[in-house]
Amino acid sequence: MWMRQAELIHCRWAMMGVAGIILPAFLTKLGVLDVPVWFEAGKIANDSSSVPFSALLMVEFLAMGFVETKRWYDIKKPGSQGDGSIFGITDDFKGKSVGYPGGTFFDPFGFSKGSEESYRTMQVKEIANGRLAMVAMVGFWAQYAATGKGPIDNLFDHIADPGHVTFATNGVSLPFLG
């Protein structure tokens, strides 16, 4: 049960991470946003923040510790997320199964309210897309290590010159060709 929940939570973080890399980079490329690329964003945010990094880290440890403890309790005793222990809120956190909180906050579109078959299909799709997102994150890291650029910049470079800007021509992916 623990490994299944660990995979589920890592899938969710990876899907958010991929969206957080792709969308801002694409919107910046189109001129809608002006934000740094993902591999520089943390340093720029830290350097320009008036809040010390140690304070931010402590708040994150406390907040994530609280959430992870609640998740662990839900694994040990399914349904405990909706027992009123979070500021007295009950029904807004009740889900159908472990790892899938529901209610107003976590299922605002009511995806879990359909048939059981539809619910299971959505669970499978979430895991499949999450696994793909985890592989994409590894690809983003490798891509940055090879080219020093993000995925959108590399995509636009490849579209501009598809015959010469590929994984085989970056000098790192296939070093014996360089």
N, C-alpha and C positions, 0 to 999 in steps of 0.2 A: 504494500500500500504506500509506503513512504517513497519508494523509487518512482512510482506512478505519479504521485503528487509533485515530486521534485521535477520530473520531466514536464509536467503540466505548467508549473510556475516558470521554469526556464523557457519554455515555449512562449509563454505570454510576454516575458521580458524581452526575448529576442524579437518577437513581432513588433513590440513598441520601439525597440532599438532600430530595427530596419526602417520603420516608418519615420523615426526621428532623424535618420541619416538621409534617406531618399527625398522626402518632401521638402525640408528646408534647402537642401542643395539644389533641387530642381527649381524651386521658387526663386532662389538667389540667382541661378543661371538665367531665368526669365526676367529678372529685374524687379520682381514683386517684393522680395525680401533682400536684406543685406546682412546676412549672418555668416559667421566663420564656418569653415568646414568642420566636420565632426571630430577630427583628430586634433584640432586646435581650439575647439570651443571651450573645453574645460579649463585650459590654461588662461585663456582670455577672460573667462568669467571669474576665475579666481583672482587674477591680477587686478581686475577693475571693480571688485566687490569691496564694500565697506565692512562686510561681515567676515570675521576671521574664519579660515578653513576649519580650524579645530572646533569652532562653535557649530558650523554647518555639519561637520562629521558627527558631533554629539547628538544633535537633533535627529539626524538620519538614523543613528544607532538606536535611539530611543523609539522613534516612530516605527522603524522596521522590526525592532525587537517586539514591540507590542503586536504588530500585525502577524509576525511569524509565530508568536506564542498563541494567538487566537487561532491561527491556521492549524497548529499542532494540536490544540484542544479539539478542534473540529475533526481531526483525523482520529483522535482517541475516542471521542464521543460525538458521532455524527449528529448534526443539527444544533450543536451548541452555539453556533454563530448567531442564531436568532433567539437566544435565551434571555435577552434583556441586559446582558452584562456590558454592552457598549452603550453607555449613556441612556440606558433604559429602552433602547430601540429593540423591537422584537421582529415583527413581520417584515420589516424592510431589509433584513439580512437573511431571511430563511431561503434556503435553496433546495433543490431536489436531491442532490447527492454531495458527497464529500468533494471538496475542491471546486464546486460549482455554486457559489453563493448566488442567491436570486434576489427577489424583491425590487423595490424602486431604484436602489442605488446600483446594483450589480446586474440587473436584467431589465433595463428601462424599456426595451422594445418587446419584451415578453417572448423571447425565443424559446424559453424552456416551458412555456405554457401549451405548446402544441402536443401532438401525439408523441408517444414514447419512441416510436421509430424515428420521427423527425428530430427529437432530442438526441438520440444516439448518433444520428447522422451528423448533427452539428458538433458533437463531441469528437467524432473521428476527423471531421474537417479541421477543427481547431488544432488537434495534435499534428495532422499532416502539414498544415500551414506553419505551425510552430517549428516543426523539424526543418522545414525548408528555410525558415527564417534563421535558425541556428547555423545552417550551412552557409547561408548568405552572409552572416556576420563573419564567419571564418574567411569567406571570399573577400569581404571588404578589408579585413586586416591584411590579408595576403596582397591584395591589390595596392593598398597604401604602401606596404613594404617594397613592392616591386616598382611602383611608379611615382610614389609621393603624392598621389592625387586621390580624390574620392571617386565613387562609382559614377556619378553623373558627369563629372569632368572627363573621365575615361570614356564614357559612352559617347559624349559629344565629339571627343577627339577621334574615336573610331568611326563615327558616322561621317565626319569630315574627310577621313582618309582610310577607308576600310581595308585597303590592300596593304597598308604599311603600319597601321597602328592596331596590333593584335597582341594576344598573350605571348605569341611566339617571337615578337619583335621588341619586347621590353627589356631584354638582356638579362632578366633574372629568372623568369619562369622556365625557360629552356636555355641554360647558360652555354651549352655546347653549340648552339646555333649562332651565338653572338660573337 
